[in-house]
Amino acid sequence: MRYLSLFFVLVLFGLDVHAEDSIETNIITQEIDYEVGDTKLTGYLAFDASTDEKRPGVLVVHEWWGHNQYARTRAEMLAKLGYVAFAVDMYGDGKLAEHPDDAGKFMQEVTSNISLAEKRMEAALDVLHQQPVVDTSKTAAIGYCFGGAMVLHMARIGTDIDGVVSFHGSLSTENPAQKDAVKARVLVLHGDADPFIPKEQVDAFKEEMQNAGVSYEFVAYPNVKHSFTNPQADEFSEKFDLPALEYDQHADEDSWRRMQAFFEWIF
């Protein structure tokens, strides 16, 4: 892990990672329907059509609100960086929460049936791999909040992908990583003042990763709360009386840069 940290220092401060503004792009977006059992899922594909070269594919897993515009925006941002991004749908049937109560209910329906969650992630990965412009030997997944927990679960169960990135995701699990079973490298971007993720959970996660021999990097932002990457976090905090939510521009921008550096490394 020490060498991984050195890599991030070199890339973040010594190299220009994907100089997005200097590259002309032609971003194509498309809704794609797919199914798991009787549930219809609708994902969102984004890629740069100015080239037909194969490139790495990245899954984007949404927050507990569901597959909304925020997840799609992140997919488009990844496409501008040169990746093929697929924003997945973990709830299906058009479920999109407008209140935390609904968000919690939808999330619980998935997390309480982890085998179903795995099938939905596998189906999304299959859709991504079916795209002609994807280099199937180079795949990663990123996730926010609930989505962060989902991509970490993908790593824990040994999904054959190159890396996962969790943004303010839950770190606890009932299915801890086993020794030498994790194929993916792991990057966790965490708000140190996130009340949803206490220190005990952080410590347990680090111990789990070390015991399992996982190549991982853990970045904690001081005084940063939950949902720090979402510009709507402050609005949600006020509307629903959720002081745990707070946008942080520095942590948002820095975490995105670290993700880019991570992808440069794993690919």
Residue pairs with C-beta under 8 A, 6 or more apart in sequence:
1 215
1 216
1 217
4 185
4 215
4 216
4 217
4 265
5 217
7 261
7 265
8 217
8 258
8 261
8 262
11 17
11 261
11 264
11 265
12 257
12 258
12 261
15 264
17 257
17 260
17 261
17 264
18 81
18 82
18 260
18 264
20 80
20 81
23 80
23 82
24 50
25 48
25 50
25 79
25 80
26 48
26 49
26 50
27 46
27 47
27 48
27 49
27 76
27 79
27 80
28 45
28 46
28 47
28 48
28 49
29 44
29 45
29 46
29 72
29 75
29 76
29 79
30 44
30 45
30 46
31 42
31 43
31 44
31 45
32 42
32 43
32 44
32 45
32 86
32 127
33 40
33 41
33 42
33 43
34 40
34 41
34 42
34 43
34 123
34 124
34 126
34 127
35 41
35 123
36 92
36 116
36 119
36 120
36 123
37 116
37 119
39 92
39 93
39 120
40 92
40 93
41 88
41 89
41 90
41 92
41 120
41 123
41 124
42 67
42 89
42 92
42 94
43 67
43 86
43 87
43 88
43 89
43 124
43 127
44 67
44 71
44 72
44 75
44 86
44 87
45 75
45 84
45 85
45 86
45 87
45 127
45 131
46 72
46 75
46 76
46 78
46 79
46 84
46 85
46 86
46 87
47 55
47 79
47 83
47 84
47 85
47 131
47 133
48 79
48 80
48 82
52 133
53 133
54 132
54 133
54 134
54 135
55 82
55 83
55 84
55 133
55 134
55 135
55 138
56 83
56 84
56 134
56 135
56 138
56 139
56 140
56 162
56 263
56 267
57 83
57 84
57 85
57 86
57 128
57 129
57 131
57 134
57 135
57 136
57 138
57 139
57 140
58 78
58 83
58 84
58 85
58 86
58 128
58 139
58 140
58 141
58 142
58 263
59 85
59 86
59 87
59 88
59 121
59 124
59 125
59 128
59 139
59 140
59 141
59 142
59 151
60 71
60 74
60 75
60 78
60 85
60 86
60 87
60 88
60 141
60 142
60 143
60 147
61 71
61 88
61 90
61 121
61 141
61 142
61 143
61 144
61 146
61 147
61 148
61 150
61 151
62 68
62 70
62 71
62 87
62 88
62 89
62 90
62 143
62 144
62 146
62 147
63 70
63 71
63 103
63 144
63 145
63 146
63 147
63 227
63 230
64 97
64 103
64 104
64 106
64 107
64 145
64 146
65 96
65 97
65 103
66 89
66 90
66 91
66 95
66 96
66 97
66 103
66 106
67 87
67 88
67 89
67 90
67 91
67 96
68 96
70 144
70 230
70 232
71 87
71 144
71 147
72 87
74 85
74 87
74 142
74 144
75 85
75 86
75 87
76 85
77 256
78 85
78 142
79 85
81 260
83 263
84 128
84 131
84 133
84 134
86 124
86 127
86 128
86 131
88 120
88 121
88 124
89 120
89 124
90 110
90 117
90 120
90 121
90 146
90 147
90 150
91 106
91 109
91 110
92 120
95 106
97 103
97 105
97 106
99 240
100 240
100 242
107 146
110 116
110 117
110 120
110 146
111 117
111 146
111 149
114 153
114 174
114 175
117 150
117 153
118 153
118 157
121 141
121 150
121 153
121 154
121 159
122 159
125 139
125 141
125 159
125 161
128 134
128 139
129 136
129 139
138 162
138 267
139 161
139 162
140 161
140 162
140 163
140 164
140 165
140 184
140 263
140 266
140 267
141 151
141 154
141 161
141 163
141 164
141 165
142 151
142 164
142 165
142 166
142 167
142 259
143 149
143 150
143 151
143 152
143 164
143 165
143 166
143 167
143 169
144 167
144 168
144 169
144 227
144 229
144 230
145 167
145 168
145 169
145 170
145 226
145 227
146 169
146 170
147 167
147 169
148 166
148 167
148 168
148 169
148 170
148 188
149 166
149 169
149 170
149 171
149 173
150 169
151 164
151 165
151 166
151 169
152 164
152 166
152 169
152 171
152 173
152 186
152 188
153 173
153 175
154 161
154 164
154 184
155 161
155 164
155 177
155 182
155 183
155 184
155 186
155 214
156 173
156 175
156 176
156 177
156 182
157 175
157 181
158 181
158 182
158 183
159 183
159 184
160 183
161 183
161 184
162 184
162 185
162 266
162 267
163 184
163 185
163 186
163 187
163 262
163 263
163 266
164 184
164 185
164 186
164 187
165 187
165 188
165 189
165 259
165 262
166 186
166 187
166 188
166 189
166 190
167 189
167 228
167 229
167 255
168 189
168 190
168 191
168 194
168 197
168 226
168 227
168 228
168 229
169 188
170 196
170 197
170 201
171 188
171 190
171 197
171 201
171 202
171 204
171 205
172 201
172 204
172 205
173 208
176 208
176 212
177 208
177 209
177 211
177 212
177 214
178 212
179 211
179 212
179 213
180 212
180 213
181 212
182 212
182 213
182 214
185 214
185 215
185 216
185 262
185 265
185 266
186 209
186 214
186 215
186 216
186 217
187 216
187 217
187 219
187 258
187 259
187 262
188 205
188 216
188 217
188 218
188 219
189 219
189 221
189 251
189 255
189 258
189 259
190 197
190 202
190 218
190 219
190 220
190 221
191 197
191 220
191 221
191 224
191 225
191 226
191 228
191 248
191 251
192 220
192 221
192 222
192 223
192 224
193 222
193 223
193 224
193 225
194 224
194 225
194 226
194 244
195 225
195 226
195 244
196 226
196 244
197 226
202 218
202 220
205 218
206 218
209 216
209 218
217 262
219 255
219 258
221 228
221 248
221 250
221 251
221 254
221 255
224 246
224 248
224 251
225 233
225 243
225 244
225 245
225 246
225 248
226 233
226 244
226 245
226 246
227 233
227 236
227 244
227 245
227 246
227 247
228 246
228 247
228 248
228 251
228 252
228 255
229 247
229 251
229 252
229 255
229 256
230 236
230 245
230 247
231 247
231 252
232 247
233 245
233 246
233 247
234 245
234 246
234 247
236 242
236 245
237 243
237 244
237 245
237 246
